[in-house]
Amino acid sequence: MFVCALAMRCRYTLGLLLLLSLSGCEPAPPKVFDQQLYIWQRQWRPAHAEALAQTRAQFSTLRVLALQAQPKEGWTRARIDPAMLKADGRPIIAVVRLDGQLPQLDSAAIHGKIQQLLSDWQAAGLSVVGLEIDHDCASARLPAYAELLTTLRQALPPQLKLSITALPAWLESPQLESLLTRVDSSVLQVHAVSRPTQGLFAPQSALRWAHAYAARSPKPFYLALPAYGVGLIESTAGAPLVESEAALNTRAPRRELQADPEQVASLIQVLQTDPPENLAGLIWFRLPLAGDRRAWPLRTLQAVASGQPLSADLRLAINRTGALSELVLHNHGNLSGALPARIELSTQHCDSADALGGYRLQRSANRLVWLRQSPGQLAAGQQLALGWARCQIIEQGEVGVKP
């Protein structure tokens, strides 16, 4: 009996050891990052209320452009809506942008402007938990920047967290560690840090910078990721002009650059599998508003942030009112999709028809064909009116959409 009990105990022990060894070989679950949003509009409008409501469940904190100093314009405040922010209720980090081309950092003026800003926001009932300084200075000026941060940290309330944005170029500076010890956290920007002609975002570079920065940063840091595009406008001065939310008053040719959602999603998957040390979360630039044609649609941003599969889903709708049919193309997916080059309808007894939205119309006795004039994209959640037809019969089942 003793031998049997011993044998059973041995088998149990071996089985437990095998189970533990097998569980030890399983990959660690992907890291779940805290995700935050930049609000970068300089003037708030009613569309902010809807955007805030739609993002409240997914993004924990709002980093709000509050104040900026520029060489020619001087100091300007963003015209925020305190009531909207107060009603939203999420923690707020006020962002102060000090242009990298400022000839020098006037500590007294900077301190005074920031103190007045914080006082006004707190008087408005806003839950300001942190201050972020956005100063894209040259690496040679990091010692002076570190001095400013030291005095600023001393002047701020202890409970108010101080953070800065950082550039990949600073990785070449021996002053980086000293700079980062002056703040509670930092935000490494991995988009729009190269010449505009080289694109907005390169996932391989972003991953390399994130791991290199982790090796240098003694404090928690975040990655600022792109969810937008810009227009590059040819300029006789040499470097192209960059057009973002507001259109520039010029007829010069534009070339659109867009951060690729699939590339950004792939980077996040790699970071979740092998997270750099001290990487605390992701911050998205920027909060998309209705009518912001260069920001990702909200459903694209939410899909990338939550790791959902990305795909376009273009479908043609024919809206009939008597003999009049209106053609509308909808993208029901969460990713922009290429507009079809050719759309065909089987018809009978058509009196008239026309094309819209960059298409031209070809007609025959029993068929209408819409042909795309030039390539284009339909953003997720958007629709495009293609035209109309006045026909006695349009065969819905014979609609052909060819890419």
DRENLUMMI-208088 format. One line per 2 residues: number of its first residue (from 1); for each residue x, y, z of N, C-alpha, C. Coordinates in steps of 0.02 Angstrom, whole numbers, plus 50000, padded with zeros to 5 digits. Layout:
<mivexs>
NUM	X Y Z X Y Z X Y Z | ...
</mivexs>
This chain:
<mivexs>
1	50042 49940 50000 50000 50000 50000 50044 50062 50000 | 50097 50061 50039 50143 50117 50041 50174 50128 49973
3	50192 50071 49940 50223 50076 49874 50175 50107 49824 | 50111 50087 49828 50060 50114 49782 50051 50189 49794
5	50047 50208 49859 50039 50279 49874 50098 50320 49849 | 50159 50291 49859 50219 50326 49836 50219 50333 49760
7	50198 50279 49726 50196 50282 49653 50146 50334 49629 | 50088 50336 49662 50038 50386 49643 50063 50457 49654
9	50098 50467 49712 50125 50533 49727 50178 50553 49676 | 50219 50505 49655 50270 50520 49606 50239 50539 49539
11	50187 50500 49519 50154 50517 49456 50123 50586 49459 | 50092 50603 49517 50061 50669 49526 50114 50724 49521
13	50171 50712 49555 50224 50763 49554 50252 50772 49484 | 50264 50716 49449 50290 50722 49380 50240 50757 49335
15	50175 50741 49345 50124 50774 49304 50121 50848 49317 | 50127 50868 49382 50127 50939 49399 50187 50975 49370
17	50246 50943 49375 50306 50973 49346 50300 50981 49271 | 50271 50931 49238 50261 50936 49166 50214 50992 49148
19	50160 50998 49187 50112 51052 49175 50144 51120 49185 | 50183 51127 49238 50217 51191 49250 50267 51207 49195
21	50303 51155 49173 50353 51168 49121 50320 51189 49056 | 50262 51157 49041 50227 51175 48980 50198 51245 48984
23	50170 51262 49043 50142 51329 49050 50197 51382 49047 | 50257 51364 49069 50313 51411 49066 50335 51425 48995
25	50320 51380 48948 50339 51389 48879 50288 51431 48840 | 50229 51442 48869 50179 51481 48833 50201 51553 48828
27	50187 51586 48771 50206 51657 48765 50166 51700 48813 | 50197 51752 48836 50163 51799 48881 50106 51833 48843
29	50051 51849 48877 49995 51883 48844 50018 51952 48820 | 49990 51976 48764 50010 52042 48740 49997 52096 48792
31	50042 52143 48796 50034 52197 48844 49977 52243 48822 | 49937 52264 48870 49883 52311 48857 49908 52381 48876
33	49912 52424 48827 49938 52492 48839 49882 52540 48857 | 49899 52586 48902 49856 52644 48913 49856 52685 48848
35	49797 52710 48828 49793 52748 48766 49760 52815 48779 | 49791 52868 48752 49769 52936 48764 49762 52972 48697
37	49734 53033 48699 49721 53071 48639 49749 53142 48645 | 49778 53166 48591 49793 53237 48585 49733 53273 48554
39	49716 53330 48583 49668 53376 48552 49708 53437 48530 | 49715 53446 48465 49764 53494 48440 49732 53553 48403
41	49666 53556 48402 49634 53612 48368 49644 53676 48409 | 49660 53730 48375 49672 53793 48409 49608 53831 48426
43	49555 53812 48392 49489 53841 48407 49438 53785 48409 | 49405 53778 48466 49356 53725 48473 49290 53745 48440
45	49253 53693 48419 49188 53704 48388 49140 53649 48411 | 49076 53654 48394 49027 53606 48419 49045 53533 48404
47	49082 53520 48350 49099 53451 48332 49141 53418 48387 | 49173 53457 48429 49213 53427 48483 49170 53387 48531
49	49109 53409 48543 49066 53374 48591 49052 53303 48569 | 49035 53293 48506 49022 53225 48481 49085 53183 48482
51	49142 53212 48461 49205 53174 48460 49225 53153 48531 | 49216 53196 48579 49232 53178 48648 49188 53121 48673
53	49123 53126 48659 49077 53074 48681 49094 53006 48650 | 49114 53006 48587 49127 52943 48552 49194 52911 48572
55	49238 52948 48604 49304 52922 48622 49312 52910 48697 | 49262 52928 48735 49270 52927 48808 49284 52857 48835
57	49255 52807 48807 49262 52739 48834 49330 52708 48819 | 49363 52731 48766 49423 52696 48742 49488 52731 48759
59	49487 52797 48768 49549 52835 48779 49545 52869 48847 | 49596 52855 48888 49592 52871 48959 49602 52945 48975
61	49644 52979 48937 49667 53046 48956 49669 53091 48895 | 49656 53155 48905 49657 53204 48851 49717 53250 48861
63	49759 53254 48809 49815 53301 48809 49795 53359 48762 | 49783 53416 48792 49749 53471 48757 49798 53528 48743
65	49805 53544 48679 49845 53603 48661 49814 53664 48695 | 49854 53698 48736 49828 53753 48776 49860 53820 48760
67	49925 53819 48746 49963 53881 48741 50024 53869 48697 | 50042 53919 48657 50102 53911 48617 50137 53977 48608
69	50204 53973 48602 50246 54031 48591 50284 54020 48525 | 50278 54068 48480 50310 54064 48414 50352 54127 48402
71	50404 54121 48361 50450 54178 48352 50416 54242 48329 | 50371 54238 48281 50340 54298 48254 50273 54315 48288
73	50232 54265 48300 50165 54277 48327 50165 54291 48402 | 50218 54270 48437 50219 54278 48510 50177 54225 48544
75	50145 54243 48599 50106 54196 48639 50034 54196 48615 | 50005 54137 48607 49934 54130 48590 49905 54071 48629
77	49843 54080 48650 49807 54026 48685 49759 53992 48637 | 49752 53927 48645 49699 53891 48609 49632 53910 48639
79	49583 53919 48597 49516 53938 48620 49476 53875 48633 | 49488 53845 48691 49455 53784 48710 49384 53798 48734
81	49345 53745 48743 49278 53751 48773 49281 53718 48842 | 49290 53757 48896 49296 53727 48963 49236 53686 48982
83	49177 53706 48961 49116 53669 48980 49118 53599 48951 | 49140 53593 48889 49145 53526 48858 49195 53482 48896
85	49253 53510 48911 49304 53472 48946 49280 53452 49016 | 49247 53497 49050 49223 53481 49117 49170 53427 49114
87	49125 53431 49066 49073 53380 49059 49103 53312 49040 | 49157 53313 49002 49189 53250 48981 49215 53212 49042
89	49249 53246 49087 49269 53217 49150 49334 53179 49150 | 49366 53169 49093 49429 53133 49092 49486 53177 49118
91	49539 53146 49144 49598 53185 49165 49625 53224 49105 | 49650 53284 49120 49674 53329 49068 49747 53345 49080
93	49787 53342 49027 49856 53366 49028 49860 53425 48981 | 49877 53482 49007 49883 53543 48967 49950 53542 48931
95	49948 53554 48865 50008 53553 48824 50028 53624 48806 | 50090 53641 48821 50117 53707 48804 50171 53697 48752
97	50161 53726 48694 50209 53717 48639 50255 53778 48635 | 50320 53765 48642 50371 53816 48634 50407 53801 48569
99	50397 53842 48519 50424 53829 48453 50500 53818 48456 | 50523 53768 48419 50594 53753 48420 50638 53807 48390
101	50608 53854 48353 50646 53909 48322 50649 53971 48366 | 50622 53968 48427 50628 54025 48472 50702 54040 48484
103	50723 54104 48480 50794 54119 48488 50820 54101 48557 | 50778 54105 48608 50798 54087 48676 50737 54072 48717
105	50747 54038 48773 50692 54022 48818 50691 54073 48875 | 50640 54114 48875 50631 54165 48927 50595 54133 48986
107	50634 54112 49036 50605 54074 49092 50551 54113 49128 | 50563 54177 49141 50514 54217 49178 50448 54221 49141
109	50452 54234 49076 50390 54239 49036 50355 54172 49032 | 50393 54118 49023 50363 54051 49018 50329 54033 49083
111	50362 54044 49139 50333 54029 49204 50268 54068 49214 | 50270 54132 49199 50211 54174 49210 50152 54152 49167
113	50164 54138 49103 50110 54117 49059 50080 54051 49081 | 50123 54004 49102 50098 53938 49123 50059 53944 49189
115	50084 53982 49236 50048 53990 49299 49980 54020 49288 | 49975 54070 49244 49910 54101 49231 49864 54052 49196
117	49891 54013 49150 49850 53963 49115 49821 53913 49165 | 49864 53884 49206 49841 53834 49254 49790 53864 49303
119	49801 53925 49323 49754 53958 49369 49686 53966 49336 | 49686 53987 49272 49622 53998 49237 49586 53932 49226
121	49622 53880 49207 49590 53816 49194 49563 53785 49259 | 49600 53791 49312 49575 53764 49375 49515 53803 49400
123	49515 53869 49388 49456 53909 49407 49395 53890 49367 | 49406 53864 49306 49350 53841 49265 49327 53771 49284
125	49358 53741 49334 49337 53676 49358 49365 53617 49320 | 49419 53629 49283 49449 53575 49243 49496 53533 49286
127	49494 53467 49275 49536 53421 49314 49605 53415 49281 | 49647 53465 49288 49713 53465 49259 49760 53424 49303
129	49785 53368 49276 49828 53324 49315 49901 53330 49294 | 49913 53362 49237 49982 53366 49213 49993 53423 49165
131	50057 53437 49155 50079 53488 49107 50130 53456 49061 | 50121 53464 48996 50168 53438 48947 50200 53497 48910
133	50266 53498 48906 50302 53548 48868 50323 53516 48802 | 50303 53548 48748 50319 53524 48680 50369 53574 48650
135	50433 53555 48652 50486 53600 48628 50535 53560 48586 | 50527 53567 48520 50569 53529 48473 50633 53567 48458
137	50675 53571 48508 50737 53609 48501 50792 53565 48472 | 50845 53596 48449 50904 53560 48425 50938 53526 48484
139	50973 53472 48471 51007 53436 48525 51057 53479 48563 | 51088 53527 48529 51137 53570 48561 51106 53614 48614
141	51041 53623 48613 51008 53667 48661 50976 53629 48718 | 50989 53565 48724 50959 53525 48778 50981 53547 48848
143	51044 53567 48859 51062 53590 48926 51021 53650 48949 | 51010 53699 48905 50968 53757 48924 50896 53735 48936
145	50872 53688 48896 50804 53662 48906 50798 53627 48974 | 50850 53589 48992 50850 53555 49057 50847 53605 49115
147	50882 53661 49109 50879 53712 49161 50809 53741 49168 | 50776 53753 49111 50707 53778 49114 50662 53729 49150
149	50669 53665 49134 50626 53614 49165 50638 53609 49240 | 50701 53617 49261 50716 53615 49332 50679 53669 49370
151	50683 53731 49345 50649 53786 49379 50574 53780 49374 | 50550 53753 49318 50478 53745 49310 50451 53692 49358
153	50487 53637 49365 50467 53585 49411 50462 53612 49483 | 50509 53654 49502 50509 53683 49569 50450 53730 49579
155	50427 53762 49526 50373 53811 49532 50304 53779 49529 | 50299 53719 49502 50234 53687 49494 50213 53652 49559
157	50149 53643 49570 50125 53603 49628 50153 53532 49623 | 50172 53503 49680 50202 53436 49678 50157 53383 49647
159	50091 53390 49655 50045 53340 49628 50035 53345 49553 | 50058 53400 49522 50050 53408 49450 50108 53375 49414
161	50094 53326 49372 50146 53290 49337 50173 53331 49279 | 50239 53330 49271 50272 53367 49217 50300 53317 49166
163	50284 53329 49103 50309 53286 49050 50332 53329 48992 | 50369 53298 48946 50392 53333 48886 50384 53287 48826
165	50383 53316 48767 50390 53276 48706 50465 53272 48690 | 50484 53218 48658 50555 53206 48641 50561 53186 48568
167	50618 53202 48539 50631 53186 48469 50681 53129 48463 | 50673 53086 48413 50723 53034 48402 50793 53062 48392
169	50800 53122 48366 50866 53152 48356 50903 53161 48422 | 50866 53167 48476 50899 53176 48541 50934 53113 48565
171	50921 53057 48534 50955 52995 48553 51030 53000 48541 | 51051 53046 48499 51122 53055 48486 51157 53099 48538
173	51118 53129 48583 51146 53176 48631 51163 53143 48697 | 51222 53156 48725 51238 53130 48792 51199 53165 48847
175	51163 53219 48830 51124 53256 48879 51054 53228 48890 | 51035 53176 48853 50966 53152 48856 50947 53128 48926
177	50988 53086 48956 50971 53060 49023 50962 53116 49073 | 51006 53165 49071 51000 53221 49117 50935 53259 49107
179	50916 53268 49045 50853 53302 49030 50794 53264 49058 | 50793 53198 49048 50736 53158 49068 50729 53150 49143
181	50782 53161 49180 50777 53157 49253 50738 53217 49281 | 50729 53269 49241 50695 53330 49266 50619 53325 49263
183	50593 53272 49231 50520 53267 49220 50495 53200 49247 | 50429 53195 49253 50399 53133 49278 50391 53081 49223
185	50382 53103 49161 50376 53057 49104 50390 53097 49041 | 50392 53061 48985 50405 53094 48921 50365 53059 48866
187	50361 53092 48809 50324 53067 48751 50370 53068 48691 | 50388 53009 48667 50432 53005 48609 50389 53010 48546
189	50404 53060 48506 50367 53070 48444 50401 53031 48388 | 50362 52988 48355 50390 52946 48302 50357 52959 48236
191	50322 53015 48230 50292 53035 48166 50311 53107 48151 | 50315 53123 48087 50331 53191 48064 50397 53216 48094
193	50446 53171 48099 50511 53189 48127 50566 53189 48073 | 50547 53171 48012 50594 53172 47956 50570 53224 47906
195	50608 53234 47853 50587 53280 47801 50519 53258 47774 | 50474 53306 47760 50407 53287 47737 50409 53243 47675
197	50458 53253 47631 50461 53213 47570 50477 53139 47585 | 50500 53124 47646 50516 53054 47664 50456 53019 47697
199	50400 53055 47702 50340 53024 47730 50329 53044 47803 | 50270 53027 47827 50251 53044 47896 50276 52993 47947
201	50280 52930 47927 50289 52877 47977 50321 52817 47945 | 50371 52789 47978 50404 52727 47956 50405 52679 48015
203	50368 52623 48013 50362 52579 48071 50429 52550 48094 | 50473 52534 48047 50538 52505 48067 50579 52556 48107
205	50579 52618 48084 50616 52670 48121 50584 52682 48189 | 50518 52684 48191 50483 52696 48254 50500 52642 48305
207	50502 52580 48284 50519 52525 48330 50591 52531 48354 | 50636 52547 48309 50706 52554 48328 50715 52612 48378
209	50682 52668 48365 50687 52725 48410 50657 52708 48479 | 50601 52672 48479 50569 52656 48543 50614 52615 48588
211	50648 52565 48560 50693 52523 48600 50756 52561 48620 | 50781 52603 48576 50840 52643 48593 50823 52694 48648
213	50764 52722 48644 50743 52771 48694 50732 52737 48761 | 50703 52677 48760 50692 52640 48822 50758 52627 48858
215	50810 52615 48820 50876 52602 48851 50905 52664 48884 | 50880 52723 48865 50907 52786 48891 50862 52819 48943
217	50797 52802 48942 50749 52837 48984 50744 52805 49053 | 50758 52843 49106 50750 52816 49174 50679 52821 49200
219	50635 52852 49162 50566 52863 49184 50517 52832 49133 | 50454 52825 49151 50404 52800 49103 50399 52847 49043
221	50385 52817 48985 50375 52859 48926 50319 52831 48884 | 50294 52873 48839 50240 52856 48794 50264 52865 48722
223	50229 52832 48676 50241 52844 48605 50184 52885 48577 | 50201 52938 48540 50151 52977 48504 50144 52948 48434
225	50085 52923 48418 50073 52889 48354 50028 52931 48309 | 50036 52925 48243 49998 52967 48197 49931 52936 48177
227	49880 52978 48173 49815 52957 48147 49789 53012 48101 | 49831 53033 48055 49814 53091 48014 49856 53091 47949
229	49844 53140 47908 49884 53150 47848 49896 53224 47839 | 49937 53242 47790 49951 53311 47774 49955 53318 47697
231	49952 53379 47675 49963 53394 47605 50029 53429 47596 | 50068 53408 47547 50131 53441 47530 50120 53485 47469
233	50136 53548 47476 50124 53597 47423 50191 53620 47396 | 50200 53616 47331 50262 53638 47300 50274 53712 47314
235	50337 53729 47327 50355 53798 47344 50416 53818 47306 | 50416 53880 47281 50474 53906 47246 50532 53919 47293
237	50518 53920 47358 50571 53932 47407 50615 53871 47420 | 50594 53814 47394 50633 53753 47403 50593 53699 47438
239	50592 53700 47505 50557 53649 47544 50482 53657 47533 | 50445 53602 47527 50373 53607 47517 50337 53634 47579
241	50281 53667 47568 50239 53690 47623 50197 53630 47646 | 50184 53628 47712 50145 53574 47741 50076 53602 47759
243	50024 53573 47730 49955 53593 47743 49922 53540 47786 | 49895 53561 47843 49863 53513 47888 49788 53524 47889
245	49760 53544 47946 49688 53552 47951 49663 53611 47910 | 49696 53668 47917 49674 53729 47882 49706 53731 47813
247	49665 53748 47762 49690 53752 47694 49732 53815 47685 | 49787 53809 47649 49830 53866 47633 49805 53899 47569
249	49811 53964 47566 49784 54003 47510 49833 54000 47451 | 49832 53945 47415 49874 53936 47357 49843 53885 47310
251	49857 53894 47246 49833 53846 47196 49888 53798 47174 | 49945 53800 47207 50000 53757 47188 49980 53683 47198
253	50010 53639 47159 49992 53567 47165 50005 53540 47235 | 49962 53494 47256 49968 53462 47321 49980 53387 47312
255	50019 53360 47357 50029 53287 47361 50010 53265 47431 | 49963 53219 47435 49938 53197 47500 49982 53142 47530
257	49998 53150 47594 50033 53099 47633 49986 53077 47689 | 49982 53013 47700 49938 52986 47752 49975 52932 47791
259	49971 52935 47857 49997 52880 47897 49955 52818 47883 | 49987 52763 47866 49953 52702 47846 49927 52665 47909
261	49861 52658 47917 49834 52624 47976 49861 52554 47985 | 49871 52517 47931 49895 52448 47937 49967 52446 47961
263	50007 52494 47941 50076 52498 47966 50078 52514 48040 | 50036 52562 48060 50034 52579 48131 50009 52520 48173
265	49958 52486 48148 49931 52427 48183 49984 52373 48191 | 50025 52363 48139 50078 52313 48143 50130 52331 48195
267	50147 52395 48199 50194 52417 48251 50167 52403 48321 | 50103 52417 48331 50074 52406 48398 50077 52332 48416
269	50063 52288 48369 50066 52216 48383 50136 52195 48405 | 50187 52222 48372 50255 52205 48391 50271 52232 48461
271	50249 52294 48474 50262 52324 48540 50226 52285 48595 | 50167 52260 48581 50130 52222 48632 50163 52155 48646
273	50194 52126 48595 50227 52062 48604 50294 52069 48639 | 50330 52122 48622 50397 52134 48651 50401 52207 48671
275	50368 52226 48726 50365 52297 48744 50432 52323 48769 | 50453 52381 48746 50513 52413 48774 50503 52429 48848
277	50557 52425 48885 50552 52440 48956 50529 52511 48967 | 50485 52519 49016 50459 52585 49036 50410 52615 48986
279	50391 52578 48933 50341 52605 48887 50273 52599 48921 | 50244 52657 48939 50183 52658 48979 50120 52659 48937
281	50124 52684 48876 50063 52688 48837 50073 52723 48770 | 50017 52734 48736 50016 52763 48669 49972 52826 48671
283	49994 52877 48634 49955 52938 48629 49943 52953 48555 | 49880 52962 48537 49861 52969 48467 49855 53042 48448
285	49886 53059 48392 49881 53126 48364 49843 53121 48298 | 49780 53142 48296 49747 53184 48343 49673 53164 48348
287	49636 53195 48394 49564 53183 48399 49531 53201 48332 | 49497 53153 48300 49465 53168 48235 49398 53203 48245
289	49387 53256 48208 49323 53292 48210 49287 53282 48144 | 49221 53288 48146 49182 53287 48084 49206 53344 48040
291	49220 53327 47978 49244 53378 47931 49319 53384 47927 | 49355 53350 47971 49429 53351 47968 49450 53299 47916
293	49462 53322 47855 49472 53276 47800 49540 53242 47802 | 49586 53266 47844 49653 53236 47845 49664 53192 47907
295	49620 53193 47954 49625 53146 48010 49593 53080 47991 | 49618 53025 48020 49584 52961 48009 49511 52966 48032
297	49465 52932 47998 49398 52926 48026 49401 52894 48095 | 49354 52912 48137 49355 52886 48206 49352 52810 48207
299	49313 52780 48162 49308 52706 48164 49374 52673 48145 | 49415 52707 48104 49482 52680 48089 49527 52686 48150
301	49527 52744 48182 49567 52753 48242 49548 52703 48296 | 49484 52694 48308 49462 52648 48360 49480 52576 48343
303	49476 52558 48280 49494 52490 48260 49568 52476 48270 | 49610 52524 48250 49683 52514 48258 49700 52512 48332
305	49672 52558 48371 49688 52561 48443 49666 52498 48480 | 49613 52466 48458 49588 52407 48493 49611 52342 48461
307	49651 52346 48408 49677 52285 48377 49628 52247 48334 | 49576 52279 48309 49528 52245 48266 49557 52234 48197
309	49534 52182 48161 49554 52174 48091 49532 52234 48050 | 49573 52253 48002 49559 52312 47961 49539 52290 47890
311	49485 52320 47865 49464 52306 47797 49415 52359 47774 | 49417 52372 47708 49366 52414 47678 49307 52371 47657
313	49248 52401 47653 49188 52365 47633 49144 52413 47593 | 49159 52419 47528 49123 52465 47485 49061 52431 47455
315	49003 52463 47463 48941 52436 47437 48902 52492 47401 | 48869 52472 47349 48829 52520 47310 48757 52517 47333
317	48728 52576 47346 48657 52581 47364 48621 52619 47308 | 48562 52594 47289 48520 52627 47239 48457 52650 47274
319	48449 52715 47282 48392 52744 47317 48341 52766 47265 | 48282 52733 47265 48231 52746 47214 48176 52791 47240
321	48157 52838 47199 48097 52879 47210 48059 52881 47144 | 48011 52837 47137 47977 52830 47073 48026 52803 47021
323	48030 52839 46965 48075 52818 46911 48146 52843 46922 | 48156 52887 46971 48222 52916 46984 48261 52872 47033
325	48320 52854 47013 48365 52815 47057 48429 52854 47068 | 48449 52859 47131 48512 52892 47149 48561 52839 47171
327	48622 52844 47146 48674 52795 47162 48721 52825 47215 | 48731 52788 47268 48775 52810 47322 48820 52752 47342
329	48885 52766 47345 48933 52715 47366 48949 52726 47440 | 48943 52673 47480 48956 52676 47552 49016 52632 47569
331	49057 52655 47617 49110 52614 47644 49089 52593 47715 | 49066 52532 47722 49044 52506 47787 49101 52477 47828
333	49162 52478 47802 49218 52449 47838 49250 52499 47886 | 49310 52480 47911 49347 52525 47956 49413 52548 47926
335	49420 52540 47860 49481 52559 47825 49462 52592 47759 | 49499 52642 47738 49486 52673 47673 49494 52621 47618
337	49453 52629 47566 49455 52582 47510 49459 52619 47444 | 49492 52588 47395 49498 52619 47329 49430 52622 47295
339	49415 52680 47265 49353 52687 47228 49354 52641 47168 | 49299 52608 47154 49297 52562 47096 49307 52600 47031
341	49343 52568 46986 49356 52599 46921 49295 52596 46876 | 49249 52548 46888 49193 52537 46842 49133 52511 46881
343	49076 52540 46869 49014 52519 46900 48962 52512 46845 | 48932 52452 46841 48885 52438 46787 48816 52424 46815
345	48764 52448 46779 48695 52435 46796 48658 52409 46736 | 48621 52355 46745 48576 52331 46693 48511 52370 46698
347	48489 52401 46644 48431 52446 46646 48385 52433 46586 | 48325 52461 46591 48278 52462 46535 48241 52528 46534
349	48233 52555 46474 48192 52615 46462 48216 52674 46505 | 48278 52695 46494 48306 52751 46531 48297 52816 46491
351	48268 52867 46523 48258 52931 46490 48321 52974 46495 | 48353 52973 46554 48412 53015 46565 48452 52988 46623
353	48515 53009 46626 48560 52989 46681 48620 53035 46681 | 48655 53037 46736 48715 53079 46741 48760 53050 46795
355	48824 53071 46792 48874 53047 46840 48899 53106 46882 | 48920 53089 46943 48948 53138 46991 49010 53107 47023
357	49040 53145 47068 49092 53117 47111 49154 53093 47075 | 49172 53125 47018 49232 53106 46983 49223 53048 46935
359	49161 53031 46919 49145 52978 46871 49116 53009 46806 | 49122 52973 46751 49088 52991 46690 49044 52933 46668
361	48993 52948 46629 48941 52899 46614 48946 52876 46541 | 48939 52810 46532 48932 52780 46466 48863 52747 46463
363	48827 52757 46407 48760 52729 46401 48754 52683 46341 | 48714 52631 46349 48694 52588 46293 48621 52572 46302
365	48593 52529 46259 48521 52517 46260 48497 52488 46326 | 48536 52444 46357 48513 52412 46419 48567 52412 46473
367	48610 52460 46470 48664 52461 46520 48689 52533 46530 | 48702 52549 46595 48735 52612 46613 48801 52594 46647
369	48853 52629 46627 48920 52616 46655 48949 52681 46681 | 48969 52680 46746 49004 52737 46776 49078 52721 46776
371	49119 52765 46748 49191 52755 46743 49227 52808 46784 | 49273 52784 46825 49311 52830 46867 49362 52869 46825
373	49364 52936 46835 49409 52978 46796 49481 52974 46821 | 49490 52969 46886 49557 52964 46915 49552 52924 46980
375	49608 52894 47003 49606 52853 47065 49584 52895 47124 | 49552 52862 47171 49530 52896 47232 49515 52846 47287
377	49504 52871 47347 49489 52830 47405 49424 52853 47437 | 49389 52806 47467 49330 52821 47507 49344 52801 47578
379	49344 52850 47623 49363 52838 47692 49311 52795 47727 | 49332 52762 47780 49287 52720 47820 49229 52761 47846
381	49169 52734 47839 49110 52768 47864 49083 52823 47819 | 49117 52836 47763 49096 52891 47719 49055 52864 47660
383	49023 52911 47625 48984 52893 47566 48999 52943 47510 | 48986 52921 47449 48999 52962 47391 48941 52955 47342
385	48910 53012 47324 48857 53011 47273 48889 53002 47204 | 48868 52951 47169 48896 52935 47103 48857 52964 47045
387	48792 52977 47055 48752 53004 47002 48680 52980 47008 | 48643 52985 46953 48572 52967 46954 48551 52941 46886
389	48495 52908 46885 48467 52881 46823 48391 52880 46828 | 48359 52900 46774 48285 52898 46771 48266 52842 46723
391	48253 52783 46752 48239 52723 46712 48177 52689 46739 | 48142 52654 46694 48084 52615 46717 48106 52554 46757
393	48163 52524 46738 48187 52465 46773 48262 52470 46782 | 48285 52458 46844 48356 52449 46859 48362 52384 46897
395	48399 52339 46870 48406 52273 46901 48457 52276 46957 | 48432 52278 47019 48477 52281 47077 48525 52222 47079
397	48501 52164 47059 48543 52104 47062 48596 52103 47008 | 48593 52148 46960 48642 52149 46906 48694 52204 46913
399	48698 52232 46973 48747 52284 46984 48817 52253 46984 | 48862 52281 46944 48931 52256 46943 48978 52310 46966
401	49017 52297 47019 49066 52344 47045 49134 52314 47034 | 49174 52344 46991 49240 52317 46974 49294 52364 46998
403	49345 52339 47036 49398 52382 47060 49442 52406 47003
</mivexs>
